[in-house]
Amino acid sequence: MWKVEENHNKALDTECRRGFSEFLRKAGLQGRMPRIVACGGRLQTFENFRTAHEHAGNDDFPNLLVDSESAVAAQTSWDHVRHRPGDNWERPKDTSEDQIHLMVQMMEAWFYADQQTLQGYFGAHFRINALSGRPQSEGISKFDLLRGLTQATRDCNKGEYSKGRHSFQLLALIDPLKVRSASPRASRFLDVLAVVCTP
């Protein structure tokens, strides 16, 4: 599995792998856990996925997991990344729709699904009312996701929300069942991995 991370460095790679591993473990994945590879940017992530797909063995099923970065109007995830300005990614030959997954519109949408965990993590001065109360987190824009987290955390002892400093720690803590209920795309991602990772 490939996950994009904008602030790419070794410490963040470790946090990314740990956060996703814990999230997937709590989601009930058993057997083979996916190998999580954090990459330096969107294009590099796509290129790494394409290379992994081209060289995949019989037991390999590379998955591409990236932020959608914008609302998804396309019918398929491959269509979204093909038509999104700045991506224009052509679907690699022989890949399926089960090999691409979008965090709509960014990973922080998953955090909105479990606001109790956010409040527990950031502490007493966390302003939960600054977050959107919408039950489906996929419809919240990237701008509103980050603005809400910044406003909710501005007086917290841990400081304002930071993608590098807090994101993967939170990913390890949030409840996958709540994420599933708030995000059909996250639910599909977990369903695909459950099939792929079953021995």
C-alpha positions as CSV (number, residue, x, y, z in Angstrom):
1,M,0.0,0.0,0.0
2,W,1.3,3.5,-0.8
3,K,0.4,6.6,1.1
4,V,1.4,10.1,0.2
5,E,2.8,12.4,2.8
6,E,3.8,15.9,1.9
7,N,6.4,16.5,4.7
8,H,8.5,13.5,3.8
9,N,11.3,12.5,6.2
10,K,12.3,9.3,8.0
11,A,10.7,10.2,11.3
12,L,7.4,11.0,9.6
13,D,7.7,7.7,7.6
14,T,7.9,5.8,10.8
15,E,5.0,7.7,12.3
16,C,3.0,7.1,9.2
17,R,3.6,3.3,9.2
18,R,2.8,3.1,12.9
19,G,-0.3,5.2,12.6
20,F,-1.7,3.2,9.7
21,S,-0.7,-0.2,11.2
22,E,-2.5,0.6,14.4
23,F,-5.6,1.9,12.6
24,L,-5.7,-1.2,10.4
25,R,-5.2,-3.5,13.3
26,K,-8.1,-1.9,15.1
27,A,-10.2,-2.3,11.9
28,G,-9.8,-6.0,12.3
29,L,-7.3,-6.8,9.6
30,Q,-5.7,-10.2,10.3
31,G,-3.2,-12.3,8.5
32,R,-0.9,-10.4,6.3
33,M,-0.7,-6.8,7.2
34,P,-0.1,-4.5,4.2
35,R,3.3,-2.9,3.9
36,I,2.9,0.8,4.2
37,V,5.2,3.0,2.1
38,A,5.2,6.8,2.6
39,C,6.3,8.8,-0.4
40,G,7.5,12.3,-0.9
41,G,4.6,13.7,-2.9
42,R,1.6,12.9,-5.1
43,L,3.5,12.2,-8.3
44,Q,6.2,10.2,-6.6
45,T,3.5,8.2,-4.8
46,F,1.8,7.4,-8.1
47,E,5.1,6.5,-9.8
48,N,6.0,4.2,-6.9
49,F,2.6,2.5,-7.1
50,R,3.0,2.1,-10.9
51,T,6.4,0.5,-10.5
52,A,5.1,-1.8,-7.7
53,H,2.2,-2.8,-9.9
54,E,4.4,-3.6,-12.9
55,H,6.7,-5.8,-10.7
56,A,4.0,-7.4,-8.5
57,G,4.3,-11.1,-7.8
58,N,1.4,-13.5,-7.7
59,D,0.8,-12.7,-4.0
60,D,1.1,-8.9,-4.3
61,F,-1.7,-6.5,-4.7
62,P,-0.4,-2.9,-4.6
63,N,-2.8,-0.3,-3.5
64,L,-2.6,3.5,-4.0
65,L,-4.0,5.6,-1.2
66,V,-4.0,9.4,-1.7
67,D,-6.0,12.4,-0.6
68,S,-8.5,13.4,-3.3
69,E,-7.5,17.1,-2.7
70,S,-10.9,18.2,-4.0
71,A,-14.5,17.0,-4.3
72,V,-14.9,13.8,-6.2
73,A,-17.3,14.3,-9.1
74,A,-16.0,11.5,-11.3
75,Q,-17.6,8.1,-11.3
76,T,-14.4,6.2,-10.4
77,S,-11.3,7.1,-8.4
78,W,-9.1,6.5,-11.5
79,D,-11.3,9.0,-13.4
80,H,-10.8,11.5,-10.5
81,V,-7.0,11.4,-10.7
82,R,-7.0,11.4,-14.5
83,H,-9.1,14.6,-14.7
84,R,-7.9,16.4,-11.5
85,P,-5.7,19.4,-12.5
86,G,-2.2,18.7,-11.4
87,D,-2.6,14.9,-11.5
88,N,-3.6,13.8,-15.0
89,W,-2.6,10.2,-14.1
90,E,-3.4,7.6,-16.6
91,R,-4.6,4.4,-15.1
92,P,-1.8,1.8,-15.3
93,K,-2.6,-1.2,-17.5
94,D,-4.3,-4.1,-15.7
95,T,-5.1,-2.2,-12.5
96,S,-8.5,-2.5,-11.0
97,E,-10.7,0.1,-9.2
98,D,-9.9,-1.9,-6.0
99,Q,-6.3,-0.7,-6.2
100,I,-6.9,3.0,-5.8
101,H,-8.4,4.7,-2.7
102,L,-9.1,8.3,-2.0
103,M,-9.1,9.9,1.4
104,V,-11.8,12.5,0.7
105,Q,-10.7,15.2,0.6
106,M,-7.8,14.6,2.9
107,M,-6.9,12.3,5.8
108,E,-8.2,14.8,8.3
109,A,-11.7,13.9,7.1
110,W,-11.3,10.6,9.0
111,F,-10.6,12.5,12.2
112,Y,-13.9,14.3,12.0
113,A,-15.6,11.0,12.2
114,D,-14.3,10.5,15.8
115,Q,-14.5,13.9,17.4
116,Q,-14.5,12.3,20.9
117,T,-11.0,11.0,20.3
118,L,-9.9,14.4,19.0
119,Q,-11.2,16.0,22.2
120,G,-9.5,13.4,24.4
121,Y,-6.2,13.9,22.6
122,F,-6.1,17.7,22.6
123,G,-7.6,18.1,26.1
124,A,-9.7,20.5,28.0
125,H,-9.4,23.6,25.7
126,F,-10.4,21.7,22.6
127,R,-13.4,23.5,20.9
128,I,-15.4,20.7,19.4
129,N,-18.0,23.2,18.1
130,A,-15.5,24.5,15.7
131,L,-15.7,21.2,13.7
132,S,-18.4,20.5,11.2
133,G,-21.2,18.4,12.8
134,R,-22.0,16.8,9.4
135,P,-22.3,13.0,9.8
136,Q,-20.6,12.3,6.4
137,S,-17.1,13.7,6.5
138,E,-16.5,13.2,2.8
139,G,-18.4,16.3,1.9
140,I,-16.2,18.7,3.9
141,S,-13.8,20.7,1.8
142,K,-10.1,20.6,2.4
143,F,-10.1,24.2,3.5
144,D,-12.9,23.7,6.0
145,L,-11.3,20.5,7.4
146,L,-8.1,22.4,8.2
147,R,-9.8,25.6,9.3
148,G,-12.0,23.6,11.7
149,L,-9.0,21.7,13.2
150,T,-7.0,25.0,13.6
151,Q,-9.9,26.8,15.3
152,A,-10.7,23.8,17.5
153,T,-7.1,23.4,18.8
154,R,-5.8,27.0,18.9
155,D,-5.9,27.2,22.7
156,C,-4.8,23.6,23.4
157,N,-1.6,22.7,25.3
158,K,-0.5,20.5,22.4
159,G,-0.7,23.6,20.1
160,E,-2.7,24.1,16.9
161,Y,-3.3,21.0,14.8
162,S,-0.2,20.2,12.6
163,K,-0.3,17.7,9.9
164,G,3.2,16.4,10.7
165,R,3.1,16.7,14.5
166,H,-0.3,15.3,15.2
167,S,-1.8,13.5,12.2
168,F,-0.4,10.0,12.5
169,Q,-0.7,10.0,16.3
170,L,-4.4,10.7,15.8
171,L,-4.7,8.1,13.1
172,A,-3.5,5.5,15.5
173,L,-6.1,6.5,18.0
174,I,-9.3,7.0,16.0
175,D,-12.1,4.4,15.9
176,P,-12.2,2.7,12.4
177,L,-15.9,1.8,12.9
178,K,-16.7,5.5,13.2
179,V,-14.6,6.3,10.2
180,R,-16.4,3.6,8.2
181,S,-19.8,5.1,9.1
182,A,-18.8,8.6,8.1
183,S,-16.9,7.7,4.9
184,P,-18.1,5.2,2.3
185,R,-14.7,5.4,0.6
186,A,-12.8,4.5,3.8
187,S,-15.2,1.6,4.3
188,R,-14.5,0.3,0.8
189,F,-10.7,0.7,1.4
190,L,-11.0,-1.4,4.6
191,D,-13.2,-4.0,2.9
192,V,-10.6,-4.4,0.0
193,L,-7.7,-4.7,2.4
194,A,-9.7,-7.3,4.5
195,V,-10.0,-9.5,1.5
196,V,-6.4,-9.0,0.2
197,C,-4.9,-9.5,3.7
198,T,-6.8,-12.7,4.6
199,P,-4.4,-15.6,4.4
